């Protein structure tokens, strides 16, 4: 099965690692990472986003560290929301978070219009930080948590959160 996963992935955190791990686990015929280009990544965000080249290198490093199967991995630049998933005939599945799971139907509708086979969706649950909220790059950039979901001392002091880490949902 050739599996894709898409995103901005900057900065990388344990939620991203869960997506990568699922793609690697299922992608016995290869893994495609659709990494948002700079214009697309920054277009709808107020927070800073690292440059594409930096994000691509970091994604490559993370995948190498997680890949216990020796998968063939390709990283391709993504310029719009569904571009690669709805047009690449070699894809069999897409790994998504609960936040984007609803997009599988739209992607498959576009694939049908292009006379392509539908793709399967693998939904990976959110990874929760120690405070029970989901880990996100926005929270990481804001200094609320670290990449593993540990709450920053200043955030912990302001809301009285404990230091125990929640498991993935």
DAURFEN-V26430 format. One record per residue. N is the residue number from 1. RES is the residue in one small letter. SS is DSSP state (alpha for helix, beta for strand, coil for the rest). Layout:
N_RES_SS, N_RES_SS
This chain:
1_x_coil, 2_x_coil, 3_x_beta, 4_x_beta, 5_x_beta, 6_x_beta, 7_x_beta, 8_x_coil, 9_x_coil, 10_x_coil, 11_x_coil, 12_x_coil, 13_x_coil, 14_x_alpha, 15_x_alpha, 16_x_alpha, 17_x_alpha, 18_x_alpha, 19_x_alpha, 20_x_alpha, 21_x_alpha, 22_x_alpha, 23_x_alpha, 24_x_alpha, 25_x_alpha, 26_x_alpha, 27_x_coil, 28_x_coil, 29_x_coil, 30_x_coil, 31_x_beta, 32_x_beta, 33_x_beta, 34_x_beta, 35_x_beta, 36_x_beta, 37_x_coil, 38_x_alpha, 39_x_alpha, 40_x_alpha, 41_x_alpha, 42_x_alpha, 43_x_alpha, 44_x_coil, 45_x_coil, 46_x_coil, 47_x_coil, 48_x_coil, 49_x_coil, 50_x_coil, 51_x_coil, 52_x_alpha, 53_x_alpha, 54_x_alpha, 55_x_alpha, 56_x_alpha, 57_x_alpha, 58_x_alpha, 59_x_alpha, 60_x_alpha, 61_x_alpha, 62_x_alpha, 63_x_alpha, 64_x_alpha, 65_x_alpha, 66_x_alpha, 67_x_coil, 68_x_coil, 69_x_coil, 70_x_coil, 71_x_coil, 72_x_coil, 73_x_beta, 74_x_beta, 75_x_beta, 76_x_beta, 77_x_beta, 78_x_beta, 79_x_coil, 80_x_coil, 81_x_coil, 82_x_coil, 83_x_alpha, 84_x_alpha, 85_x_alpha, 86_x_alpha, 87_x_alpha, 88_x_coil, 89_x_coil, 90_x_coil, 91_x_coil, 92_x_coil, 93_x_beta, 94_x_beta, 95_x_beta, 96_x_beta, 97_x_beta, 98_x_coil, 99_x_coil, 100_x_coil, 101_x_coil, 102_x_coil, 103_x_alpha, 104_x_alpha, 105_x_alpha, 106_x_alpha, 107_x_alpha, 108_x_alpha, 109_x_alpha, 110_x_alpha, 111_x_alpha, 112_x_alpha, 113_x_alpha, 114_x_coil, 115_x_coil, 116_x_coil, 117_x_coil, 118_x_coil, 119_x_coil, 120_x_beta, 121_x_beta, 122_x_beta, 123_x_beta, 124_x_beta, 125_x_coil, 126_x_coil, 127_x_coil, 128_x_beta, 129_x_coil, 130_x_coil, 131_x_coil, 132_x_coil, 133_x_coil, 134_x_beta, 135_x_coil, 136_x_coil, 137_x_alpha, 138_x_alpha, 139_x_alpha, 140_x_alpha, 141_x_alpha, 142_x_coil, 143_x_coil, 144_x_coil, 145_x_beta, 146_x_coil, 147_x_coil, 148_x_coil, 149_x_coil, 150_x_coil, 151_x_beta, 152_x_coil, 153_x_alpha, 154_x_alpha, 155_x_alpha, 156_x_alpha, 157_x_alpha, 158_x_alpha, 159_x_alpha, 160_x_coil, 161_x_coil, 162_x_coil, 163_x_coil, 164_x_coil, 165_x_coil, 166_x_coil, 167_x_coil, 168_x_coil, 169_x_coil
